[in-house]
Amino acid sequence: MATGKWTAEQIPSQAGKTALITGANSGIGYQAALELARHGAHVLLGCRNEAKGRAALERLLREAPGASAEVVPLDMASLASIRAFAASFIGRGIALDLLINNAGVMALPKRELTEDGFERQFGTNHLGHFALTGLLLPALLAAPAPRVVTVASLAHRTGKIDFDNLQRERGYEGWDAYNASKLANILFAKELDRRARAAHSRLLSLAVHPGVSTTSIFENGPGTTNLKAIMVKLLAPVMMQNDEAGALPTLYAATSPDAKGGEYIGPDGFGELKGAPVVVQPRPQALDVAVGERLWTVSEDLTGVHYPALS
Ligand SMILES: NC(=O)c1ccc[n+]([C@@H]2O[C@H](COP(=O)([O-])OP(=O)(O)OC[C@H]3O[C@@H](n4cnc5c(N)ncnc54)[C@H](OP(=O)(O)O)[C@@H]3O)[C@@H](O)[C@H]2O)c1
């Protein structure tokens, strides 16, 4: 990694590149989309809510006049929506240079299911992105230097993949489900990178985490009356960074010539809560190759999506 703190000013020109960001209408996803567009990429804002998508696009075009961007319908809690988007993208016959697996829901107080019957956090945060990446793989592999960036979290540290209770039918607890889904994000990113290396592919896969960033994920997930959420709010001025700073690990992983496949990028400050992006180390359970391989196979079975080019 180059010396000095990495900032968005160091993003090289993205002219000629196409980037898809899931959950791009707010928070870290929006800020990542904005910077990629500012640096010349054509940006697809993957959004589940059409009105929010339109509002985000209008904001982006105000903040980056002349940028090239569009909203695409994409609900990460629906395999049908993911399949429909992937089919339409592949039908365009263009390469996908950057895929940012960013959309997420956090610590839902009650167990909810996706339309495919998956526990909503495992389904949205992990399985949806597993399916999307696999279905878009032909377009990614058509790019000269494709990258897949998957947004994980410090929360992976207390995550555990319980293969006998993946859908949390027994003993649901919102944070446990979130922590496991974020551990799954790192296991997936690393297994994808191992497979790309084994296939001598140019594709790089990295995991990132934004530290703790002031976004709407807290209100949308645990709500404002949850004890952890109240603590986070009280400590926000000291502990947290804004969404612009929270997007920097994503942007570094997506664009820096120094970034390497398999790396995990997060903020360099105390406890990795905030700061400039650097390579950081996940907990050992995120480095367990056997668990990563098993999660891959289970994810193939659950989604019906396979990666023939990287098998
Ligand atoms: N903020 C933090 O401190 C923090 C820390 C660690 C990790 N992260 C991770 O960062 C990522 C981005 O979160 P954020 O903090 O920027 O929160 P955010 O502002 O709430 O953004 C989350 C985005 O995901 C979208 N989304 C949720 N479910 C979706 C679905 N089924 N299909 C498509 N999009 C969906 C949301 O869309 P709607 O507006 O339609 O709900 C929103 O655009 C998440 O993966 C999160 O786990 C955040």
The ligand as a Tripos MOL2 file, in Angstrom:
@<TRIPOS>MOLECULE
LIG
   48    52     1     0     0
SMALL
NO_CHARGES

@<TRIPOS>ATOM
      1 N1        -23.1600    1.9160    8.9630 N.am      1 LIG1
      2 C1        -22.3020    1.1470    9.6210 C.2       1 LIG1
      3 O1        -21.7770    1.4990   10.6800 O.2       1 LIG1
      4 C2        -21.9460   -0.1950    9.0790 C.ar      1 LIG1
      5 C3        -21.0160   -0.9570    9.7880 C.ar      1 LIG1
      6 C4        -20.6190   -2.1890    9.2920 C.ar      1 LIG1
      7 C5        -21.1210   -2.6270    8.0920 C.ar      1 LIG1
      8 N2        -22.0350   -1.8840    7.4130 N.ar      1 LIG1
      9 C6        -22.5550   -2.4170    6.1520 C.3       1 LIG1
     10 O2        -22.5880   -1.4110    5.1780 O.3       1 LIG1
     11 C7        -23.5620   -1.7500    4.1860 C.3       1 LIG1
     12 C8        -24.3600   -0.5000    3.8250 C.3       1 LIG1
     13 O3        -25.1050   -0.0940    4.9420 O.3       1 LIG1
     14 P1        -25.2510    1.4280    5.3870 P.3       1 LIG1
     15 O4        -24.6350    1.5640    6.7050 O.co2     1 LIG1
     16 O5        -24.8370    2.3260    4.2890 O.co2     1 LIG1
     17 O6        -26.8210    1.5100    5.6590 O.3       1 LIG1
     18 P2        -28.0310    2.1180    4.8340 P.3       1 LIG1
     19 O7        -27.8460    3.5720    4.5960 O.co2     1 LIG1
     20 O8        -29.2630    1.6650    5.5500 O.co2     1 LIG1
     21 O9        -27.9050    1.3840    3.4420 O.3       1 LIG1
     22 C9        -28.3390    0.0760    3.2420 C.3       1 LIG1
     23 C10       -28.7830   -0.0290    1.8200 C.3       1 LIG1
     24 O10       -29.1530   -1.3920    1.5700 O.3       1 LIG1
     25 C11       -30.3940   -1.3650    0.9290 C.3       1 LIG1
     26 N3        -31.1360   -2.6060    1.0800 N.ar      1 LIG1
     27 C12       -31.5730   -3.2120    2.1990 C.ar      1 LIG1
     28 N4        -32.2430   -4.3270    1.8770 N.ar      1 LIG1
     29 C13       -32.2270   -4.4190    0.5270 C.ar      1 LIG1
     30 C14       -32.7490   -5.3200   -0.4130 C.ar      1 LIG1
     31 N5        -33.4710   -6.3690   -0.0420 N.pl3     1 LIG1
     32 N6        -32.5120   -5.1080   -1.7240 N.ar      1 LIG1
     33 C15       -31.8130   -4.0430   -2.1280 C.ar      1 LIG1
     34 N7        -31.3080   -3.1310   -1.3040 N.ar      1 LIG1
     35 C16       -31.5230   -3.3300    0.0230 C.ar      1 LIG1
     36 C17       -31.1490   -0.1980    1.5330 C.3       1 LIG1
     37 O11       -32.2380    0.1530    0.7220 O.3       1 LIG1
     38 P3        -33.5930    0.8040    1.3640 P.3       1 LIG1
     39 O12       -33.3140    2.2530    1.4960 O.co2     1 LIG1
     40 O13       -34.6360    0.4810    0.3320 O.co2     1 LIG1
     41 O14       -33.8330    0.1390    2.6900 O.co2     1 LIG1
     42 C18       -30.0260    0.8310    1.5270 C.3       1 LIG1
     43 O15       -29.8890    1.4020    0.2560 O.3       1 LIG1
     44 C19       -24.3680   -2.8960    4.7740 C.3       1 LIG1
     45 O16       -23.9720   -4.1060    4.1640 O.3       1 LIG1
     46 C20       -23.9690   -2.9090    6.2410 C.3       1 LIG1
     47 O17       -24.0540   -4.2040    6.8190 O.3       1 LIG1
     48 C21       -22.4600   -0.6740    7.8850 C.ar      1 LIG1
@<TRIPOS>BOND
     1     1     2 1
     2     2     3 2
     3     2     4 1
     4     4     5 ar
     5     4    48 ar
     6     5     6 ar
     7     6     7 ar
     8     7     8 ar
     9     8     9 1
    10     8    48 ar
    11     9    10 1
    12     9    46 1
    13    10    11 1
    14    11    12 1
    15    11    44 1
    16    12    13 1
    17    13    14 1
    18    14    15 2
    19    14    16 1
    20    14    17 1
    21    17    18 1
    22    18    19 2
    23    18    20 1
    24    18    21 1
    25    21    22 1
    26    22    23 1
    27    23    24 1
    28    23    42 1
    29    24    25 1
    30    25    26 1
    31    25    36 1
    32    26    27 ar
    33    26    35 ar
    34    27    28 ar
    35    28    29 ar
    36    29    30 ar
    37    29    35 ar
    38    30    31 1
    39    30    32 ar
    40    32    33 ar
    41    33    34 ar
    42    34    35 ar
    43    36    37 1
    44    36    42 1
    45    37    38 1
    46    38    39 2
    47    38    40 1
    48    38    41 1
    49    42    43 1
    50    44    45 1
    51    44    46 1
    52    46    47 1
@<TRIPOS>SUBSTRUCTURE
     1 LIG1         1 GROUP 0 **** ****
